[in-house]
Amino acid sequence: MNLKKYDVYGIGNAIVDIVTEVEHDFFQKNEIEKGVMTLVDEKRQHHLMKAIDMKRSRMSGGGSAGNTVVAVNQFGGKSFYSCLVSNDELGKFFLEDLKRNGVETNLKYEHCPDGITGKCLVMTSPDAERTMNTFLGVSSFLSPEHLDEEAIKNSAYVYLEGYLVASPKGLEAIKQAKKIAEKNGVHVALTFSDASMVKYFSKQMEEIVGAGVDLLFCNEEEAMIFTGTNSVNEAREALKKVAKRFAVTLGANGALIYDGDTFIQIEPYKVKAIDTNGAGDMFAGAFMFGITHGHSYAEAGKLASLASSRIVSQFGPRMEKEQAKKVLEDLIA
């Protein structure tokens, strides 16, 4: 069991998600690369928001690591989140959402900078795939000065969001967080976040992963791109050289976990997926809750698999606390 104040200290982008449903032809019509996260400027995002039906859209707190730390708390854990929002309405919405979920942060709304809070247009197509166009806003200025060293020291894990490698300041911030963690015996976990990060920012990602991490989260596509291999079996052997332990999600085929000694196959829970947005974030949150609360890697993997199956069965990247409680009950039943 974790004896530290926090189970997980997350660092990542603070993004408000605008989740909407679109048809397959929407991507071609609007010249959008389907199935990945693309960084866009505000003008481009504004153009796309005019093209969608905003009445059918929903707003929620988002951001890869943000979703994960919220999940940890909803299962009964304790998290801290370092991020950056603006003193606008979306910034207020994001911070209130963290507070509602019991996630601590060193950000105070009244001290937040002027500008625009990051927002992400999450487009879900009929095949349940999520495509994201993200305007980072002030989140692109997240830097080492936004870290809370005491909170890092008082955490069992530091969780680094792969999306941050796209920003020079963000890259500095996760390097510094990793350095503080390692100096103080805190485990370092990293999520690749998205295949585009591994593909287009491979050098930056290598700077983080190449130095070694305690726990890596990725999906099969990201694993193969990062290791330059053509199969999950080849990728898993290559990942052993840079990560002491890792979890590779395999979509409808469950997940593959390496606990530092043995490979564990995690069975999937069969569901009808309607929105895959947040599935990987939920997997990581449930898994880290499990391993910081006395569960084995196999047990934590089972919990993470069940939680992910529930999140893809609904729209949006997050559960409510009652839903997380139900997942825990169903796992025991």
N, C-alpha and C positions, 0 to 999 in steps of 0.2 A: 504493500500500500504506500501511496505517496505521503510523505510527512512535510512536504513544502507547502507554502501558502497557496501557490497556484499549481494546478496540474499542467497547464499549457500557457505559455506566453507567446502570443501570435504577433507577427509583424506583416502588414500587407496593405493593399489598397482599400480605401474606404469608398465603396461604390454603392449607389442606389440603383437597383435593378428595375427596369421598366419591361415587364414580361408581356409578350404579345404573341398571337398566333398568326402565321402567314402561310400562303400556299406555296407550292414548289416553284412556280414561275416567278415569284417575287424576287428571288435572288438574281436570276438572269436579268430581269427587267431593271433592277437597281444596281447591277454590277457588284454583287456581294459574293465573297468567297464563302461557300456554304460549309458549315460544320466546324469552323474555327473561330477564335477570337481575333478580331482585327482592331488595332488602335486607329481612331479617327479624330479629326479635329471637330470643334463645336459646330462649324458651319455644315459639315457633312452629316453629323448626327441630327442636326435640326432638320435637314432636308429629308432624311429617312423617317423622322418622327411625323413629318407631314404626310408621308406616303402610307403610313399604317393607320389602322383604325384605333385611335387612342381610347375610345369608349370600351373596347374589348381588352384593354391593357390593364395590368395590375402593377402596383409599386411595392417593392419590398427592399429591406436592407440586403446588401449583397457583398461582393468581393470574395475571392477564393478563401483566404485565411479567415476573413470575417465570418463566413458561413461555418467554417470549421470550429472556431472558438465558441460560437453560439451553440453549435451542436453539443460540444463538450459539456457546456453548462446545462443544457436541456436534459441531458442524461443524469445530471447530478454532480458534475464536476465543477471546477473553479478555474476561470480563465482571465487573462489580462490581454488587452489588445492595443498595440501602437499603430496609429494610422493618422491621417490628416484630412480634415474636412474644412469647408469654408463656413463663414458665419451667415449662410443663407438658409432658406427653408429646408432644402434637402440635407444640409449639414445637421440641422436641428433634428430632422427626422431620423437620420442615421444614428446620432448619439443617443436619442431617446430609445431607439430600438435596441441598442447595446445595453442600455440601463434596464430596460424591461426584461431583458434576458439575463441580467445579473453579471454581465461582463464588465470588468473594471477597465478604465483607460486613463491615461494621463492628460487627455484632451479636455479642456473646458470650453464650452460653446462661446462664452463671452471673450475668450482669448484667441479664438480661431481667426485665421487671416481672411482678408477680403478676397473675393474671387468666386469661382464656381466649384461646387462639390462635384466629384466624379459621378458620372452616370453611365449605365450600360443598357443598351437596347438589346434585350434577349429575345431573339426570334425563334419560335418553336414551329417546326414544319410538321406535316401530317405523319412523317416517319419517326416522330418523337425526338429528332436530332435538334440540338440547340446550336444556334449561330449567334455570335455576339459582336456587336460593334460598340467599342468603349471609348468614351471621352474621359480622360483621367482628371481633368480639371486640376485643382490644387494638389490632388494626391500625387501628381508627378513630382512634387517638391518634397515628398517624404524623404528625410535624410537622417544621418546618425543623431542629430540633435533631438529628434523626436523619440529616441529610445529612453526607457526607464531602467537604468542599470540595477537598481535595487529589486525591481520586480523580476528582472531576468534571473538574478541570483536566487530569488525565492521561488523559482519554478522548477518543476521536474523536467519539462521539455521546453525548448524554444522551437517554434514552428515557423519556418521561413517560406514565404510565398514566392514561387517561381516567376510570377508576373513582374516582380520588382527588378529583375535583371534587365528589363527593357529601358530602365531609367538609370543614368549614371549615379545620381544621388541615392536612388533606391538600392542599387547594387552595393554602394558604400555602406548603406544602413544594414543590409543583411550580413555583409562581411563583418561589420563591427559587432552586431548581435551575436554572431557565431563565435567571434573572438572572446567576447565577455562570457558566453556560455561555457566554452571550452576551458577557460581560465578558472571557472568556478564549479567545475564538475557537473554542469547541466547538460543533459542530452540534447543533441541537435537533430531536429526532423526537418525535412524539406519536401515540398510538393513541386513537381515540374509545372503544375497548373494547366498547361495546354501544349499541344504538339507544336504550335507556332513558336512558342518560346524556345523549345529545344532546337527547332529547325533554324530559326532566324537569329537567335542569340546564343548559339552553341558555345562560342568562346567564353562569354560571360557566365553561362551555366557551368562550364567546365571549371571556371575559377572557384566556384562554390563547391561543386561535387567532387572535383579532382582532389581537393584537400581532405576528402572523407566526410561522411555524415553517419550518424548513428541509425537513422531511420529515414528511408526514402519512400515516398508515395508517387506512383505514376500509373498510367494505363499502358496497355500492350504496345500501342503505336508509339508513344513517347519513349518507352523502354528500347524499342528497336531503333528509333531515330538516334537516340543518344549514344547507343553502343555500336551503331553502324552494322547491325545484324539483320537477318531476314526471318528470324523465328523467335518466339518467346523463349524456347529452350536455350538458344544461343545467347539471347539477351540476359537471361537470368544468371548465366555463368559469368558474363562480363560485368554485371552489376555487383557481384560479390567483391570485386576489386575496389569499388568506391563506396559501397554502403555496407555497414556491419549487418544491418537488417533492412528488409524492404517488403513492400506490398505492391503487387502489380494487379490492377483491376482488369478483368477480362470481359466486361459487359455482361451479356446474357449467360456467359460461361462461368460466372463467379469471380474468383480471385486466386492469386498465387502468393503465398506468404513465405518469406525466408526469415527464420527466427535466429539466424546466426549459426545454426547447426543443421537444421532440417528444412526441407521444402514442405509446405502444408498446402494442400488443395482445398480451397473453400468453395463449397457447393453454392450454386445460385438459388435464389427463391424465385420461382416462376411467377411473373406478373405481366400485365399488359402495360408497357411503358408508354406514357403520353408526353413526358418532358424529361429529358436527361440532364437538364440544367441543375448543377449542384450535387450530382450523384457522387462524384469523386470527393468533394468537400465533406459531404455527409459521411462517406466511408472513413475518411481520415479522422473526423471528429469522434465518431462512435468507437473507432479502433483505439484512439489515444485515451479516450475515457476508460475503455476496457483495461488497457495495460497499466494505467495509473491507479486502477482500483482492484488490483489483485487477480485479474483474469490472465490466463495463458494467452499466447499468440493465437492459438487455434480458437479459443473461446471469443477473444476480441474480434477475430476475423468473421466469426459466425454472426456476432452482433452487428458488425459493420455491413455485412452482406444483407442482413434483414433490414437494417435501417435504410440502406441505399435502395432496396427494392420498394420501400414505402415512398421514398422521395420521388422516384421516377414515375410513380402511379398518380402523381398530382402535379399541378402547375406551381412553379416557383421553387427556389433553392432551399427553402427552410421549412422545418416542421414547427408546430406549436408544442409547448412543454407537455401537454397531455398526450400528444401523439408519441413523443419520445418515451413517456412512461408506459404507454401501451406496448411499444416495441420490447421494452425490458420485460414486461409481464408475459408477452407472447413467447419470448425466448425461453423463459423458465417453464412455461406451461407444457 
